[in-house]
Amino acid sequence: MKIILSGYGGHMGREVRACVAAAADMEIVQGVDPLAPGEDGLCVGSFAECTRDADVVIDFSHHAMTAELVAFAQAAGLPLVLATTGQTEAERALIDQAAEHIPVFLAANYSLGIATLSDLVRRTVALYPDAEIEIVEQHHDRKIDAPSGTALALFEAIREVRPGAVAHMGRAGQGRRTREEVGIHAIRMGNIVGVHEVMISTQNECITLRHQAFSRGVFAEGSLKAAAFLQGRGPGLYDMKDLLKGETE
């Protein structure tokens, strides 16, 4: 599988490069990164300079590149793995439009473990319709957004089976929680890669579902699995639920 890697010079770009280097059936044929043109002789500064034949585009850059990225992938007819979060509504609309023409994989988190966690959360919440639910996420002190995209994705998994759920970002002041409330709490400290915990509690018992990432390599591995998953797929918007289903069939 020949890969064009957007965000080639970044932290996650380096993780993807390490995973590809250890694989026998993958190759990065071109990197795109406005902050690292010329790196390794493979990286260019924009998609306008990208000339190599490839099988897929993997993006670990910044959501500001969305317009240029989807325009390139669509014009080249290449499957696109979007591993960047924080897109605006306008950028998300561009992604949806591109998915009408090419296969696009979009996920807040590319860990298969998180995909499994989301599935377990949906099933457990369905079994406990009256339970109180809290989400706690932990990340390193350099992470800008809070709550994390993964925490928000876990909340959306809850809403799939409890449509009336309302996100409560942190808790302060006075007043009792409501039944519909799902507390979401963000911790930022040290060099924590990522911990996501969902607590589902009744008055008599509490179920805690927890995932911890030890290395950012898990997200790189997941993006490569997503890239392989897209090979031969038709246009559409795919996510980790589709990948997890494929892994278990």
Sequence and secondary structure as in RCSB ss.txt:
>XXXX:A:sequence
MKIILSGYGGHMGREVRACVAAAADMEIVQGVDPLAPGEDGLCVGSFAECTRDADVVIDFSHHAMTAELVAFAQA
AGLPLVLATTGQTEAERALIDQAAEHIPVFLAANYSLGIATLSDLVRRTVALYPDAEIEIVEQHHDRKIDAPSGT
ALALFEAIREVRPGAVAHMGRAGQGRRTREEVGIHAIRMGNIVGVHEVMISTQNECITLRHQAFSRGVFAEGSLK
AAAFLQGRGPGLYDMKDLLKGETE
>XXXX:A:secstr
 EEEEETTTSHHHHHHHHHHHT SS EEEEEE TTSTTGGGTEESSGGG     SEEEE S GGGHHHHHHHHHH
HT  EEE      HHHHHHHHHHTTTSEEEE S   HHHHHHHHHHHHHHHH TT EEEEEEEE TT  SSS HH
HHHHHHHHHHH TT EEEES  SS    TTEEEEEEEE TT  EEEEEEEE SS EEEEEEEES THHHHHHHHH
HHHHHTT  SEEE HHHHHHHHH 
